[in-house]
């Protein structure tokens, strides 16, 4: 199954396939009311540090209902509190029978997503090359190593 290209941004507009095609991408399921929400700061720093990396946040309300907001509320919160300017997609289910096509691709035959802020590194060929659990901070050496390998 290839990386889905029919993704919609938080405002409902289609994400241009060129935005992620032939690029290294870090997909992160995000939430605004989680103990791990401060990871947004680290993701913003990663976005600044790696010009050849595309970060895509995927709001999800499946874990403790920690992303209850509307698209505008999510956008306002992430921008005002963390200065997020990387792409945020529409809310998606990452587990269960309604798992989105994106997460069907990312997870494959792997274990369900554990919680908010799970991370997947996809290389320029559209292959998932690394998966990190939510507790892995954006500045963790192992995450940065996977990103650098995906960029190469």
SEMISE-906149 format. One record per residue: residue in three letters; z, x, y of N, C-alpha, C in turn. Coordinates in nm, 4 decimals, decimal comma, padded with zeros to 6 digits. Example, Ala and Ser with C-alpha at 12.3 -4.5 7.8 and 13.67 -1.06 7.14 Angstrom:
BEGIN
+------+----------+----------+----------+----------+----------+----------+----------+----------+----------+
| doke |     n.c3 |     n.c1 |     n.c2 |    ca.c3 |    ca.c1 |    ca.c2 |     c.c3 |     c.c1 |     c.c2 |
+------+----------+----------+----------+----------+----------+----------+----------+----------+----------+
|  ALA |  00,7800 |  01,3190 | -00,5690 |  00,7800 |  01,2300 | -00,4500 |  00,7800 |  01,3200 | -00,3300 |
|  SER |  00,7080 |  01,2850 | -00,2250 |  00,7140 |  01,3670 | -00,1060 |  00,7870 |  01,2900 |  00,0030 |
+------+----------+----------+----------+----------+----------+----------+----------+----------+----------+
***
This chain:
BEGIN
+------+----------+----------+----------+----------+----------+----------+----------+----------+----------+
| doke |     n.c3 |     n.c1 |     n.c2 |    ca.c3 |    ca.c1 |    ca.c2 |     c.c3 |     c.c1 |     c.c2 |
+------+----------+----------+----------+----------+----------+----------+----------+----------+----------+
|  UNK |  00,0000 |  00,0849 | -00,1183 |  00,0000 |  00,0000 |  00,0000 |  00,0000 |  00,0895 |  00,1247 |
|  UNK | -00,0960 |  00,0726 |  00,2130 | -00,1001 |  00,1539 |  00,3347 | -00,0020 |  00,1020 |  00,4412 |
|  UNK |  00,0261 |  00,1887 |  00,5361 |  00,1105 |  00,1521 |  00,6492 |  00,0471 |  00,0338 |  00,7212 |
|  UNK |  00,1196 | -00,0785 |  00,7350 |  00,0622 | -00,1938 |  00,8047 |  00,0273 | -00,1598 |  00,9492 |
|  UNK | -00,0839 | -00,2112 |  00,9935 | -00,1258 | -00,1864 |  01,1319 | -00,1206 | -00,3136 |  01,2159 |
|  UNK | -00,0870 | -00,4257 |  01,1547 | -00,0794 | -00,5523 |  01,2287 |  00,0650 | -00,5790 |  01,2714 |
|  UNK |  00,1177 | -00,4876 |  01,3520 |  00,2556 | -00,4979 |  01,3989 |  00,2571 | -00,5510 |  01,5411 |
|  UNK |  00,3600 | -00,6282 |  01,5729 |  00,3757 | -00,6819 |  01,7080 |  00,4948 | -00,6179 |  01,7764 |
|  UNK |  00,4765 | -00,5869 |  01,9052 |  00,5853 | -00,5313 |  01,9837 |  00,6871 | -00,6408 |  02,0154 |
|  UNK |  00,7974 | -00,6006 |  02,0725 |  00,9058 | -00,6935 |  02,1026 |  00,8597 | -00,8090 |  02,1910 |
|  UNK |  00,7619 | -00,7843 |  02,2778 |  00,7128 | -00,8926 |  02,3638 |  00,6053 | -00,9773 |  02,2973 |
|  UNK |  00,5782 | -00,9525 |  02,1682 |  00,4834 | -01,0339 |  02,0928 |  00,3401 | -00,9851 |  02,0966 |
|  UNK |  00,3119 | -00,8817 |  02,1734 |  00,1766 | -00,8274 |  02,1820 |  00,1495 | -00,7384 |  02,0606 |
|  UNK |  00,0270 | -00,7367 |  02,0132 | -00,0050 | -00,6490 |  01,9005 |  00,0146 | -00,5022 |  01,9397 |
|  UNK |  00,0733 | -00,4263 |  01,8489 |  00,0835 | -00,2820 |  01,8680 | -00,0521 | -00,2227 |  01,8321 |
|  UNK | -00,1108 | -00,1494 |  01,9240 | -00,2406 | -00,0886 |  01,8975 | -00,2302 |  00,0017 |  01,7755 |
|  UNK | -00,3196 | -00,0127 |  01,6784 | -00,3166 |  00,0772 |  01,5622 | -00,3237 |  00,2241 |  01,6036 |
|  UNK | -00,3887 |  00,2519 |  01,7175 | -00,3974 |  00,3896 |  01,7663 | -00,2609 |  00,4462 |  01,8035 |
|  UNK | -00,1645 |  00,3591 |  01,8298 | -00,0318 |  00,4054 |  01,8691 |  00,0380 |  00,4807 |  01,7563 |
|  UNK |  00,0041 |  00,4490 |  01,6315 |  00,0708 |  00,5147 |  01,5186 | -00,0257 |  00,5793 |  01,4198 |
|  UNK | -00,1536 |  00,5507 |  01,4312 | -00,2518 |  00,6065 |  01,3383 | -00,2638 |  00,7573 |  01,3571 |
|  UNK | -00,2607 |  00,8302 |  01,2471 | -00,2721 |  00,9769 |  01,2480 | -00,1617 |  01,0441 |  01,3287 |
|  UNK | -00,0447 |  00,9808 |  01,3337 |  00,0691 |  01,0368 |  01,4059 |  00,1915 |  01,0370 |  01,3147 |
|  UNK |  00,2828 |  01,1282 |  01,3405 |  00,4124 |  01,1243 |  01,2736 |  00,4948 |  01,0149 |  01,3406 |
|  UNK |  00,5597 |  00,9323 |  01,2596 |  00,6339 |  00,8176 |  01,3123 |  00,7734 |  00,8146 |  01,2501 |
|  UNK |  00,8721 |  00,7869 |  01,3330 |  01,0082 |  00,7622 |  01,2861 |  01,0364 |  00,6142 |  01,3068 |
|  UNK |  01,0506 |  00,5411 |  01,1969 |  01,0867 |  00,3988 |  01,2029 |  01,2369 |  00,3870 |  01,1826 |
|  UNK |  01,3024 |  00,3069 |  01,2684 |  01,4472 |  00,2881 |  01,2623 |  01,4774 |  00,1399 |  01,2800 |
|  UNK |  01,5506 |  00,0805 |  01,1840 |  01,5937 | -00,0572 |  01,2058 |  01,7165 | -00,0529 |  01,2966 |
|  UNK |  01,7083 | -00,1230 |  01,4081 |  01,8072 | -00,1107 |  01,5152 |  01,8811 | -00,2422 |  01,5401 |
|  UNK |  01,9955 | -00,2288 |  01,6068 |  02,0748 | -00,3458 |  01,6447 |  02,1575 | -00,3111 |  01,7680 |
|  UNK |  02,1800 | -00,4100 |  01,8523 |  02,2482 | -00,3894 |  01,9803 |  02,3992 | -00,4002 |  01,9736 |
|  UNK |  02,4534 | -00,4599 |  01,8682 |  02,5973 | -00,4854 |  01,8631 |  02,6607 | -00,4218 |  01,7397 |
|  UNK |  02,6189 | -00,2996 |  01,7097 |  02,6622 | -00,2286 |  01,5901 |  02,7424 | -00,1059 |  01,6303 |
|  UNK |  02,8319 | -00,0627 |  01,5445 |  02,9043 |  00,0605 |  01,5700 |  02,8125 |  00,1815 |  01,5796 |
|  UNK |  02,6927 |  00,1704 |  01,5231 |  02,5952 |  00,2798 |  01,5278 |  02,4979 |  00,2671 |  01,6454 |
|  UNK |  02,5114 |  00,1635 |  01,7259 |  02,4206 |  00,1428 |  01,8389 |  02,4109 |  00,2646 |  01,9308 |
|  UNK |  02,5178 |  00,3419 |  01,9508 |  02,5034 |  00,4618 |  02,0343 |  02,3986 |  00,5618 |  01,9835 |
|  UNK |  02,3507 |  00,5441 |  01,8604 |  02,2425 |  00,6298 |  01,8127 |  02,1164 |  00,6140 |  01,8977 |
|  UNK |  02,1067 |  00,5055 |  01,9722 |  01,9935 |  00,4911 |  02,0642 |  01,9825 |  00,6146 |  02,1549 |
|  UNK |  02,0965 |  00,6666 |  02,2010 |  02,0942 |  00,7851 |  02,2885 |  02,0258 |  00,9023 |  02,2191 |
|  UNK |  02,0604 |  00,9247 |  02,0937 |  01,9986 |  01,0330 |  02,0179 |  01,8511 |  01,0096 |  01,9924 |
|  UNK |  01,8133 |  00,8842 |  01,9708 |  01,6714 |  00,8524 |  01,9503 |  01,5921 |  00,8780 |  02,0779 |
|  UNK |  01,6508 |  00,8448 |  02,1923 |  01,5857 |  00,8726 |  02,3207 |  01,5659 |  01,0239 |  02,3366 |
|  UNK |  01,6671 |  01,1022 |  02,2970 |  01,6558 |  01,2487 |  02,3057 |  01,5472 |  01,3007 |  02,2120 |
|  UNK |  01,5398 |  01,2462 |  02,0905 |  01,4324 |  01,2856 |  01,9977 |  01,2962 |  01,2546 |  02,0577 |
|  UNK |  01,2863 |  01,1392 |  02,1206 |  01,1602 |  01,0970 |  02,1811 |  01,1182 |  01,1962 |  02,2896 |
|  UNK |  01,2138 |  01,2477 |  02,3629 |  01,1846 |  01,3471 |  02,4679 |  01,1506 |  01,4830 |  02,4073 |
|  UNK |  01,2172 |  01,5158 |  02,2978 |  01,2039 |  01,6486 |  02,2381 |  01,0707 |  01,6694 |  02,1661 |
|  UNK |  01,0189 |  01,5651 |  02,1015 |  00,8991 |  01,5787 |  02,0184 |  00,7835 |  01,4981 |  02,0763 |
|  UNK |  00,6921 |  01,5677 |  02,1416 |  00,5744 |  01,5007 |  02,1984 |  00,4849 |  01,4409 |  02,0907 |
|  UNK |  00,4854 |  01,5004 |  01,9714 |  00,3958 |  01,4569 |  01,8646 |  00,4602 |  01,3566 |  01,7701 |
|  UNK |  00,5740 |  01,3014 |  01,8088 |  00,6436 |  01,2021 |  01,7271 |  00,6432 |  01,0683 |  01,7989 |
|  UNK |  00,6147 |  00,9627 |  01,7255 |  00,6247 |  00,8265 |  01,7782 |  00,7491 |  00,7643 |  01,7165 |
|  UNK |  00,8394 |  00,7176 |  01,7998 |  00,9584 |  00,6476 |  01,7504 |  00,9349 |  00,4984 |  01,7666 |
|  UNK |  00,9636 |  00,4253 |  01,6596 |  00,9464 |  00,2807 |  01,6593 |  01,0777 |  00,2181 |  01,6137 |
|  UNK |  01,1410 |  00,1439 |  01,7034 |  01,2619 |  00,0705 |  01,6709 |  01,2258 | -00,0691 |  01,6213 |
|  UNK |  01,2960 | -00,1105 |  01,5152 |  01,2680 | -00,2406 |  01,4547 |  01,3970 | -00,3226 |  01,4542 |
|  UNK |  01,4149 | -00,4093 |  01,5539 |  01,5353 | -00,4916 |  01,5569 |  01,5482 | -00,5762 |  01,4295 |
|  UNK |  01,6712 | -00,5836 |  01,3815 |  01,6997 | -00,6594 |  01,2594 |  01,8367 | -00,7236 |  01,2750 |
|  UNK |  01,8463 | -00,8501 |  01,2381 |  01,9713 | -00,9251 |  01,2512 |  02,0346 | -00,9541 |  01,1149 |
|  UNK |  01,9961 | -00,8780 |  01,0125 |  02,0447 | -00,9064 |  00,8771 |  02,1820 | -00,8473 |  00,8457 |
|  UNK |  02,2294 | -00,7560 |  00,9264 |  02,3543 | -00,6876 |  00,8953 |  02,4616 | -00,7303 |  00,9945 |
|  UNK |  02,5477 | -00,8199 |  00,9510 |  02,6563 | -00,8667 |  01,0356 |  02,6106 | -00,9403 |  01,1599 |
|  UNK |  02,4868 | -00,9891 |  01,1585 |  02,4322 | -01,0617 |  01,2753 |  02,4482 | -00,9789 |  01,4025 |
|  UNK |  02,4199 | -00,8482 |  01,3926 |  02,4448 | -00,7573 |  01,5038 |  02,3251 | -00,7390 |  01,5976 |
|  UNK |  02,2201 | -00,8159 |  01,5760 |  02,1078 | -00,8177 |  01,6705 |  02,0677 | -00,9621 |  01,6970 |
|  UNK |  02,1585 | -01,0386 |  01,7641 |  02,1338 | -01,1810 |  01,7847 |  02,0437 | -01,2120 |  01,9037 |
|  UNK |  02,0156 | -01,1138 |  01,9869 |  01,9494 | -01,1383 |  02,1138 |  01,8046 | -01,1813 |  02,1038 |
|  UNK |  01,7584 | -01,2376 |  02,2148 |  01,6170 | -01,2697 |  02,2307 |  01,5424 | -01,1391 |  02,2586 |
|  UNK |  01,4101 | -01,1408 |  02,2490 |  01,3351 | -01,0195 |  02,2838 |  01,3695 | -00,9659 |  02,4224 |
|  UNK |  01,3795 | -01,0540 |  02,5216 |  01,4131 | -01,0083 |  02,6568 |  01,5533 | -00,9483 |  02,6633 |
|  UNK |  01,6484 | -01,0096 |  02,5934 |  01,7849 | -00,9557 |  02,5924 |  01,7891 | -00,8184 |  02,5262 |
|  UNK |  01,7168 | -00,8031 |  02,4170 |  01,7126 | -00,6742 |  02,3478 |  01,6501 | -00,5684 |  02,4384 |
|  UNK |  01,5373 | -00,6030 |  02,4986 |  01,4676 | -00,5090 |  02,5873 |  01,5565 | -00,4702 |  02,7052 |
|  UNK |  01,6211 | -00,5689 |  02,7688 |  01,7074 | -00,5411 |  02,8834 |  01,8264 | -00,4532 |  02,8437 |
|  UNK |  01,8878 | -00,4844 |  02,7293 |  02,0028 | -00,4067 |  02,6831 |  01,9639 | -00,2622 |  02,6550 |
|  UNK |  01,8573 | -00,2425 |  02,5781 |  01,8207 | -00,1062 |  02,5385 |  01,7749 | -00,0238 |  02,6581 |
|  UNK |  01,7084 | -00,0865 |  02,7529 |  01,6617 | -00,0136 |  02,8717 |  01,7780 |  00,0187 |  02,9653 |
|  UNK |  01,8620 | -00,0807 |  02,9942 |  01,9696 | -00,0590 |  03,0917 |  02,0804 |  00,0304 |  03,0369 |
|  UNK |  02,1124 |  00,0182 |  02,9100 |  02,2251 |  00,0939 |  02,8531 |  02,1831 |  00,2309 |  02,8009 |
|  UNK |  02,0603 |  00,2415 |  02,7454 |  02,0201 |  00,3665 |  02,6809 |  01,8890 |  00,4244 |  02,7336 |
|  UNK |  01,8262 |  00,3572 |  02,8289 |  01,6988 |  00,4024 |  02,8853 |  01,5905 |  00,4176 |  02,7790 |
|  UNK |  01,5879 |  00,3248 |  02,6842 |  01,4881 |  00,3269 |  02,5773 |  01,3513 |  00,2938 |  02,6354 |
|  UNK |  01,2557 |  00,3809 |  02,6085 |  01,1180 |  00,3477 |  02,6443 |  01,0227 |  00,3707 |  02,5280 |
|  UNK |  01,0791 |  00,3973 |  02,4093 |  00,9923 |  00,4011 |  02,2914 |  00,9661 |  00,2589 |  02,2443 |
|  UNK |  00,8707 |  00,2448 |  02,1567 |  00,8270 |  00,1126 |  02,1114 |  00,9355 |  00,0404 |  02,0325 |
|  UNK |  00,9554 | -00,0851 |  02,0667 |  01,0389 | -00,1747 |  01,9878 |  00,9495 | -00,2859 |  01,9365 |
|  UNK |  00,9617 | -00,3138 |  01,8084 |  00,8836 | -00,4217 |  01,7482 |  00,9618 | -00,5522 |  01,7512 |
|  UNK |  00,8934 | -00,6588 |  01,7116 |  00,9610 | -00,7874 |  01,6941 |  01,0669 | -00,7745 |  01,5853 |
|  UNK |  01,1685 | -00,8603 |  01,5913 |  01,2711 | -00,8624 |  01,4869 |  01,2053 | -00,8819 |  01,3515 |
|  UNK |  01,2609 | -00,8138 |  01,2523 |  01,2083 | -00,8242 |  01,1159 |  01,3226 | -00,8238 |  01,0167 |
|  UNK |  01,2978 | -00,8846 |  00,9012 |  01,3885 | -00,8704 |  00,7882 |  01,3493 | -00,7430 |  00,7149 |
|  UNK |  01,4495 | -00,6618 |  00,6825 |  01,4226 | -00,5363 |  00,6131 |  01,4594 | -00,5439 |  00,4654 |
|  UNK |  01,5314 | -00,6480 |  00,4272 |  01,5720 | -00,6703 |  00,2886 |  01,5443 | -00,8147 |  00,2498 |
|  UNK |  01,5498 | -00,8417 |  00,1219 |  01,5442 | -00,9786 |  00,0723 |  01,4041 | -01,0329 |  00,0582 |
|  UNK |  01,3962 | -01,1635 |  00,0274 |  01,2672 | -01,2253 | -00,0014 |  01,1734 | -01,2313 |  00,1182 |
|  UNK |  01,2282 | -01,2226 |  00,2387 |  01,1447 | -01,2264 |  00,3585 |  01,1249 | -01,0869 |  00,4196 |
|  UNK |  01,1454 | -00,9834 |  00,3375 |  01,1242 | -00,8461 |  00,3860 |  00,9848 | -00,8368 |  00,4460 |
|  UNK |  00,9779 | -00,7816 |  00,5661 |  00,8501 | -00,7721 |  00,6366 |  00,7539 | -00,6784 |  00,5625 |
|  UNK |  00,6235 | -00,6955 |  00,5851 |  00,5264 | -00,6032 |  00,5242 |  00,5538 | -00,4570 |  00,5603 |
|  UNK |  00,5995 | -00,4316 |  00,6845 |  00,6319 | -00,2942 |  00,7221 |  00,7401 | -00,2388 |  00,6310 |
|  UNK |  00,8462 | -00,3144 |  00,6095 |  00,9550 | -00,2648 |  00,5263 |  00,9213 | -00,2689 |  00,3781 |
|  UNK |  00,8310 | -00,3555 |  00,3367 |  00,7812 | -00,3471 |  00,1992 |  00,7145 | -00,2115 |  00,1796 |
|  UNK |  00,6371 | -00,1683 |  00,2793 |  00,5719 | -00,0379 |  00,2742 |  00,6747 |  00,0755 |  00,2781 |
|  UNK |  00,7664 |  00,0713 |  00,3743 |  00,8616 |  00,1804 |  00,3916 |  00,9544 |  00,1966 |  00,2712 |
|  UNK |  01,0081 |  00,0867 |  00,2214 |  01,1050 |  00,0913 |  00,1119 |  01,0357 |  00,1138 | -00,0222 |
|  UNK |  00,9185 |  00,0520 | -00,0399 |  00,8501 |  00,0641 | -00,1685 |  00,9394 |  00,0169 | -00,2810 |
|  UNK |  00,9554 |  00,1008 | -00,3822 |  01,0421 |  00,0672 | -00,4955 |  01,1845 |  00,1172 | -00,4766 |
|  UNK |  01,2155 |  00,1645 | -00,3571 |  01,3475 |  00,2215 | -00,3305 |  01,4555 |  00,1161 | -00,3142 |
|  UNK |  01,5746 |  00,1655 | -00,2916 |  01,6915 |  00,0804 | -00,2715 |  01,6806 |  00,0035 | -00,1396 |
|  UNK |  01,7483 | -00,1108 | -00,1328 |  01,7540 | -00,1881 | -00,0093 |  01,8108 | -00,1026 |  00,1039 |
|  UNK |  01,7779 | -00,1445 |  00,2257 |  01,8333 | -00,0807 |  00,3438 |  01,9838 | -00,1078 |  00,3437 |
|  UNK |  02,0616 | -00,0044 |  00,3721 |  02,2071 | -00,0147 |  00,3653 |  02,2676 | -00,0869 |  00,4854 |
|  UNK |  02,2159 | -00,0578 |  00,6063 |  02,2759 | -00,1119 |  00,7276 |  02,1808 | -00,0827 |  00,8434 |
|  UNK |  02,2222 | -00,1154 |  00,9635 |  02,1440 | -00,0830 |  01,0829 |  02,1279 |  00,0681 |  01,0968 |
|  UNK |  02,0169 |  00,1098 |  01,1548 |  01,9862 |  00,2485 |  01,1864 |  01,9485 |  00,3326 |  01,0644 |
|  UNK |  01,8925 |  00,2678 |  00,9608 |  01,8264 |  00,3432 |  00,8548 |  01,6981 |  00,4019 |  00,9119 |
|  UNK |  01,6601 |  00,5200 |  00,8644 |  01,5472 |  00,5926 |  00,9250 |  01,4444 |  00,6318 |  00,8204 |
|  UNK |  01,3180 |  00,6144 |  00,8566 |  01,2065 |  00,6551 |  00,7712 |  01,1121 |  00,7426 |  00,8517 |
|  UNK |  01,0760 |  00,8566 |  00,7962 |  00,9788 |  00,9456 |  00,8578 |  00,8466 |  00,9270 |  00,7843 |
|  UNK |  00,7427 |  00,8981 |  00,8615 |  00,6074 |  00,8800 |  00,8073 |  00,5212 |  00,9907 |  00,8667 |
|  UNK |  00,4454 |  01,0594 |  00,7797 |  00,3638 |  01,1705 |  00,8294 |  00,2312 |  01,1216 |  00,8869 |
|  UNK |  00,1503 |  01,2146 |  00,9329 |  00,0220 |  01,1832 |  00,9971 | -00,0760 |  01,1128 |  00,9031 |
|  UNK | -00,0531 |  01,1264 |  00,7727 | -00,1389 |  01,0613 |  00,6742 | -00,0913 |  00,9208 |  00,6384 |
|  UNK |  00,0161 |  00,8760 |  00,7052 |  00,0678 |  00,7418 |  00,6779 |  00,1529 |  00,7339 |  00,5531 |
|  UNK |  00,2059 |  00,8470 |  00,5087 |  00,2908 |  00,8510 |  00,3893 |  00,4375 |  00,8629 |  00,4300 |
|  UNK |  00,5237 |  00,7863 |  00,3634 |  00,6676 |  00,8006 |  00,3856 |  00,7093 |  00,9331 |  00,3223 |
|  UNK |  00,7612 |  01,0241 |  00,4048 |  00,7976 |  01,1569 |  00,3541 |  00,9487 |  01,1802 |  00,3517 |
|  UNK |  01,0257 |  01,0942 |  00,4172 |  01,1712 |  01,1101 |  00,4156 |  01,2375 |  00,9788 |  00,4548 |
|  UNK |  01,3551 |  00,9593 |  00,3963 |  01,4369 |  00,8423 |  00,4279 |  01,5793 |  00,8900 |  00,4507 |
|  UNK |  01,6423 |  00,8365 |  00,5537 |  01,7789 |  00,8755 |  00,5871 |  01,8636 |  00,7501 |  00,6045 |
|  UNK |  01,9842 |  00,7576 |  00,5547 |  02,0770 |  00,6459 |  00,5656 |  02,1266 |  00,6336 |  00,7095 |
|  UNK |  02,1831 |  00,5179 |  00,7439 |  02,2239 |  00,4919 |  00,8818 |  02,3173 |  00,5966 |  00,9423 |
|  UNK |  02,4047 |  00,6549 |  00,8608 |  02,5021 |  00,7483 |  00,9147 |  02,4388 |  00,8804 |  00,9587 |
|  UNK |  02,3155 |  00,9067 |  00,9188 |  02,2480 |  01,0293 |  00,9610 |  02,2142 |  01,0171 |  01,1090 |
|  UNK |  02,2759 |  01,1027 |  01,1886 |  02,2558 |  01,0976 |  01,3334 |  02,1157 |  01,1460 |  01,3694 |
|  UNK |  02,0615 |  01,0977 |  01,4811 |  01,9289 |  01,1417 |  01,5236 |  01,9173 |  01,2925 |  01,5447 |
|  UNK |  02,0287 |  01,3604 |  01,5727 |  02,0212 |  01,5051 |  01,5921 |  02,0569 |  01,5843 |  01,4660 |
|  UNK |  02,0674 |  01,5173 |  01,3523 |  02,1001 |  01,5859 |  01,2268 |  01,9900 |  01,6855 |  01,1906 |
|  UNK |  02,0278 |  01,8070 |  01,1497 |  01,9282 |  01,9087 |  01,1163 |  01,8290 |  01,8641 |  01,0090 |
|  UNK |  01,8768 |  01,7886 |  00,9103 |  01,7864 |  01,7456 |  00,8035 |  01,6826 |  01,6449 |  00,8537 |
|  UNK |  01,7208 |  01,5604 |  00,9486 |  01,6239 |  01,4667 |  01,0065 |  01,5224 |  01,5432 |  01,0901 |
|  UNK |  01,5705 |  01,6351 |  01,1719 |  01,4787 |  01,7133 |  01,2550 |  01,3827 |  01,7954 |  01,1691 |
|  UNK |  01,4314 |  01,8493 |  01,0586 |  01,3446 |  01,9268 |  00,9688 |  01,2347 |  01,8375 |  00,9107 |
|  UNK |  01,2714 |  01,7158 |  00,8711 |  01,1720 |  01,6225 |  00,8160 |  01,0689 |  01,5838 |  00,9225 |
|  UNK |  01,1142 |  01,5637 |  01,0451 |  01,0234 |  01,5298 |  01,1547 |  00,9270 |  01,6450 |  01,1799 |
|  UNK |  00,9805 |  01,7661 |  01,1853 |  00,8940 |  01,8827 |  01,2125 |  00,7917 |  01,9031 |  01,1022 |
|  UNK |  00,8309 |  01,8782 |  00,9787 |  00,7358 |  01,8882 |  00,8675 |  00,6286 |  01,7800 |  00,8788 |
|  UNK |  00,6681 |  01,6601 |  00,9183 |  00,5715 |  01,5494 |  00,9320 |  00,4746 |  01,5728 |  01,0466 |
|  UNK |  00,5199 |  01,6395 |  01,1493 |  00,4356 |  01,6677 |  01,2655 |  00,3320 |  01,7750 |  01,2328 |
|  UNK |  00,3725 |  01,8708 |  01,1504 |  00,2866 |  01,9880 |  01,1222 |  00,1511 |  01,9501 |  01,0639 |
+------+----------+----------+----------+----------+----------+----------+----------+----------+----------+
***
